[in-house]
Amino acid sequence: MSDLAWIEAALTSARPQAIGALLRYFRDLDTAEEAFQEACLRALRSWPDKGPPRDPAAWLILVGRNAGVDTVRKLSRQQALPDEAAISDLEDAEADLAERLDGADYRDDILRLLFVCCHPDLPATQQIALALRIVSGLSVKQIARAFLVGESAMEQRITRAKARIAKADTPFEAPGPIERAERLAAVAAMIYLVFNEGYSAGPGATDARAGLADEAIRLARLLLRLFQTESEIMGLTALILLQHARAAARFDSAGEMVLLDDQDRRLWNAGLIAEGLALIDKAMRHRRPGPYQVQAAIAALHARAAAPAETDWAQIDRLYATLERLQPSPVVTLNRAVAVSKVAGPAAALAMIEPLAPRLAGYFHFHGLKGALLLQLGQTEAARVAFGQAIALANTPAEAAHIRARLDRLLPENDAGAST
């Protein structure tokens, strides 16, 4: 590995820890981020010659802290000094900072950083953007490309998020157990949203967007290290690992979607599957079921089936019924209908999804599934209409191409010949 490669890996790994500690010292996101960037620049100048420090995170915190203190001092020279009475009894600021560093709890620093990025005053889009910028270290340009918006617009989004946090007077002390329980769900949801942004990207997506799935996995593993006995975090991590394991088989060489039953399972990532299965098995032993665990258990049944015919659809149906109780949603019921179609036939599944039409009229997958069920029932014209609605609502070119391929198979031979 080249000097730059191992240094970049070390900086990326240490980033949440270092920025979390610097945020606690300076109580300002911009100052903490600038201090870390200065420490990174000094690492790039120093580490190639002197070698890596024993603890890169501690090195970056110390260097960043000193750089930040220097910056604060320079800024203070440009401001009027306070009354002498206000400063005469102050202790040595640097000694105090060093003492706090020596006693720092890195776990709380990282957790606090994640909690700050998922502040309840921020909308989900700002939470994701801020976490990718501050925790993951993606550039504004990379984040903007991933979300298909202009760089200036993304810069404004992140700036507004920081301003809201500053205005909210966010506490920077170690979060207590009540706050952890309240905010942990928000952090987990943010990570899953980041994953879905990357997972839903088609084969022609930018590297920045496609890489979001990998970044979400890194963040989930980080969160799992902080909460090693939290079964829902195990479930979240297992879920995204098992879903991402199928990435290489989800699109064919022409960039078209490949349905789960048609995927070449030899392309699935065995390492990710093994890790995901171990995690969900461990989570279920805690006997504290939650939505992420149930979804991961469903993904695990797919992963354990060596062939589509071996899939335990009856158990998947039961798991979706559990998910409906834990997290009622028309989308959950729509997904359950797929399992019902395998167990009880397409007519039963169609009867299940018909009441969902008013709420899912603008949802691509509703019309795609409806068309597939109608096709199985021999209702060709109705299937054609449903597939046409799905194409109009497709989120990606790959989704639209997949439905068009089904439509082409519905066309009479003379129409098909005319359309080529």
Residue pairs with C-beta under 8 A, 6 or more apart in sequence:
1 9
3 47
3 48
6 52
7 43
7 44
7 47
7 48
7 52
10 43
10 47
10 52
10 56
11 40
11 43
11 56
11 60
11 137
12 137
13 56
13 57
14 56
14 57
14 60
15 36
15 135
15 136
15 137
16 110
16 113
16 114
16 135
16 222
17 57
17 61
17 106
17 109
17 110
18 36
18 39
18 57
18 60
18 61
18 64
19 32
19 33
19 36
19 113
19 134
19 135
20 106
20 109
20 110
20 111
20 112
20 113
21 61
21 65
21 101
21 104
21 106
21 109
22 31
22 32
22 35
22 36
22 61
22 64
22 65
22 68
23 29
23 32
23 109
23 112
23 113
23 116
23 172
24 100
24 104
24 109
24 112
24 172
25 32
25 65
25 68
25 97
25 100
25 101
26 32
26 35
26 68
26 72
27 172
28 166
29 116
29 134
29 162
29 165
29 166
30 162
31 68
31 71
31 72
32 64
32 68
33 134
34 68
34 71
35 64
35 65
35 67
35 68
35 71
36 60
36 64
38 63
38 64
38 67
38 68
39 59
39 60
39 61
39 63
39 64
39 67
40 60
42 63
42 67
43 56
43 59
43 60
43 63
47 53
53 59
57 106
58 101
61 101
61 104
62 101
65 97
65 101
69 93
69 94
69 97
81 87
105 174
107 226
108 174
108 175
110 222
110 226
111 175
111 180
111 226
112 172
112 174
112 175
113 134
113 135
114 131
114 135
114 187
114 223
115 175
115 179
115 183
115 186
115 187
116 134
116 165
116 170
117 127
117 130
117 131
117 134
117 135
117 190
118 127
118 131
118 183
118 186
118 187
118 189
118 190
119 127
119 164
119 165
119 168
119 170
120 183
120 186
121 164
121 165
121 168
122 130
122 161
122 164
122 165
124 189
124 190
124 193
125 147
125 157
126 157
126 158
126 160
126 161
126 164
127 161
127 186
127 190
128 190
128 193
128 194
128 197
129 143
129 147
129 154
129 157
129 158
129 161
130 158
130 161
130 162
131 190
131 194
131 219
132 138
132 142
132 143
132 146
132 194
132 212
132 215
133 139
133 140
133 143
133 158
135 219
136 215
136 218
136 219
138 146
138 208
138 215
140 151
140 154
140 155
140 158
141 151
142 208
143 154
143 158
143 208
144 150
144 151
144 153
144 154
144 155
145 206
145 208
145 209
146 197
146 198
146 206
146 208
146 209
146 211
146 212
147 154
147 197
147 209
148 209
149 157
175 183
184 227
184 230
184 233
187 223
188 223
188 232
188 233
188 236
188 292
191 216
191 219
191 220
191 223
191 236
191 240
192 216
192 236
192 239
192 240
192 292
194 212
194 215
194 216
194 219
195 212
195 213
195 216
195 217
195 220
195 240
195 243
195 244
197 209
197 212
198 209
198 210
198 211
198 212
198 213
198 214
198 215
198 216
199 213
199 240
199 243
199 244
199 247
200 395
200 396
201 209
201 210
201 212
201 213
201 396
202 251
202 255
202 396
202 397
202 398
202 399
203 251
203 255
203 398
204 255
204 397
213 240
213 244
213 247
214 244
216 240
217 237
217 240
217 241
217 244
220 233
220 236
220 237
220 240
221 237
223 233
223 236
223 237
224 230
224 233
224 234
224 237
224 279
227 233
229 286
231 283
231 284
231 286
231 288
231 289
231 290
231 293
232 283
232 288
232 290
232 291
232 292
232 293
233 292
234 279
234 280
234 282
234 283
234 286
234 293
235 279
235 280
235 283
235 290
235 291
235 292
235 293
235 294
235 295
235 296
236 292
236 296
237 276
237 279
238 275
238 276
238 277
238 279
238 280
238 283
238 292
238 293
238 296
238 299
238 300
239 276
239 280
239 292
239 295
239 296
239 299
241 272
241 273
241 275
241 276
241 279
242 272
242 273
242 276
242 277
242 280
242 296
242 299
242 300
242 302
242 303
243 299
244 269
244 272
245 268
245 269
245 270
245 272
245 273
245 276
245 303
246 260
246 263
246 268
246 269
247 269
248 267
248 268
248 269
249 258
249 263
249 264
249 265
249 267
249 268
250 257
250 258
250 263
251 257
251 258
251 398
252 258
255 397
255 398
255 401
256 398
256 401
256 402
256 405
257 398
257 399
257 401
257 402
258 264
259 402
260 302
260 308
261 308
265 306
265 307
268 303
273 303
276 296
276 299
276 300
276 303
277 300
277 303
277 304
279 296
280 293
280 296
280 297
280 300
283 293
283 296
284 293
284 297
289 322
289 326
290 326
291 323
291 326
291 327
294 319
294 322
294 323
294 326
295 323
297 319
298 316
298 319
298 320
298 323
301 311
301 312
301 315
301 316
301 319
302 311
302 316
305 311
305 312
311 342
313 339
313 342
313 343
314 339
314 343
316 339
317 336
317 339
317 340
317 343
320 332
320 333
320 335
320 336
320 339
321 336
323 332
323 336
324 332
324 333
324 336
330 356
330 359
330 360
331 360
331 363
331 365
333 352
333 353
333 356
334 353
334 356
334 360
334 363
334 365
334 366
334 369
336 352
337 349
337 350
337 352
337 353
337 369
337 373
338 349
338 369
340 348
340 349
340 352
341 348
341 349
341 373
341 376
346 373
346 376
346 377
347 377
349 369
349 373
350 370
350 373
350 374
350 377
353 360
353 366
353 369
353 370
353 373
356 366
357 366
360 366
362 393
363 393
364 390
364 393
364 394
364 395
364 399
365 390
367 386
367 387
367 389
367 390
367 393
368 386
368 387
368 390
368 399
368 403
370 386
371 383
371 384
371 385
371 386
371 387
371 390
371 403
371 406
372 383
372 406
374 380
374 382
374 383
374 386
375 383
375 406
375 410
380 410
383 410
384 407
384 410
387 403
387 406
387 407
387 410
388 407
390 399
390 403
391 400
391 403
391 404
391 407
394 400
394 403
408 416
408 419
411 419
